[in-house]
Amino acid sequence: MAITVADISPAGSKNRKIFSVIKSADGDASATIAHGLGVTPEEAWIVPVGAQAYPGGATGQNPRVTAKDATNVTIGLDTGAGSGNAAAQFHVIVKRPHSIMR
């Protein structure tokens, strides 16, 4: 697998995590992100950073959340897109479930 995932969350962030995802091999079809929240995230957003992350066209990856649990979020990706890019192609933001007690 040639997908790089980096935690770019602000220091001390406990309720929300932000990850940059870079896909550098055409055949990669998924990315697993270990979020470290300890609970299944209430929400997981995919935020495009560059043209490579947008669906469609020759460079579209069409990223989508395919699974989430107490330890990981899995992102599905189209194959044959995004090879060799040096910058983050999209960010994934995961958020803990809301609680009035926090």
C-alpha positions in Angstrom: 0.0 0.0 0.0 1.3 3.4 -0.9 -1.0 5.7 1.0 0.4 8.1 3.6 -1.8 9.2 6.4 -0.6 11.9 8.8 -2.4 13.3 11.9 -2.4 17.1 11.5 -4.7 17.7 14.4 -4.0 20.7 16.7 -2.1 19.7 19.8 -4.3 18.4 22.6 -7.3 17.7 20.3 -9.5 15.1 22.0 -12.9 15.5 20.3 -11.9 16.0 16.7 -9.0 14.6 14.7 -7.8 15.8 11.3 -5.7 13.6 8.9 -4.0 14.4 5.6 -4.1 11.5 3.1 -1.8 11.1 0.1 -2.3 8.4 -2.4 0.9 7.6 -4.4 0.1 4.3 -6.1 -2.5 3.8 -8.8 -3.7 0.4 -7.5 -4.6 1.6 -3.9 -8.3 1.2 -3.3 -8.6 2.0 0.4 -6.9 3.8 3.3 -7.3 2.9 6.9 -7.0 5.7 9.4 -6.4 4.9 13.1 -8.2 7.8 14.7 -7.5 7.2 18.4 -10.8 8.6 19.7 -11.7 5.4 21.5 -15.3 5.5 20.3 -17.0 5.2 16.9 -16.9 8.7 15.4 -20.3 10.4 15.1 -19.1 12.0 11.8 -16.3 11.6 9.3 -15.9 14.2 6.6 -13.7 14.1 3.5 -12.4 17.6 2.5 -10.7 17.8 -0.9 -7.4 19.7 -0.9 -6.6 19.7 -4.6 -8.1 18.8 -7.9 -7.0 15.2 -7.5 -9.6 14.6 -4.7 -12.6 15.6 -6.7 -14.7 12.9 -8.3 -14.6 12.5 -12.1 -12.0 13.2 -14.7 -8.7 11.5 -15.1 -7.4 12.5 -11.7 -10.5 11.8 -9.6 -10.1 9.5 -6.6 -13.7 9.7 -5.5 -12.9 9.2 -1.8 -15.7 8.0 0.4 -16.1 6.6 4.0 -16.7 2.9 3.7 -16.5 1.9 7.4 -15.9 3.4 10.9 -15.5 1.9 14.3 -14.0 2.6 17.7 -10.4 2.5 16.3 -10.5 3.1 12.5 -12.1 4.9 9.7 -11.8 3.3 6.3 -11.8 5.4 3.1 -12.5 3.8 -0.3 -10.7 5.2 -3.3 -11.0 4.7 -7.0 -7.9 3.0 -8.5 -5.8 4.4 -11.3 -5.8 8.0 -10.0 -3.6 10.2 -7.9 -0.2 8.6 -8.6 2.9 10.5 -7.7 1.3 13.5 -6.0 3.5 15.2 -3.4 0.8 17.2 -1.5 -2.1 16.0 0.6 -4.9 15.1 -1.8 -7.6 15.3 0.8 -8.2 15.7 4.6 -10.4 13.4 6.7 -11.9 15.0 9.8 -13.4 12.7 12.5 -15.5 13.9 15.4 -16.4 12.2 18.7 -20.1 11.7 19.4 -21.6 14.8 21.2 -22.2 14.6 25.0 -23.6 17.2 27.2 -21.3 15.9 29.9 -18.1 16.9 28.0 
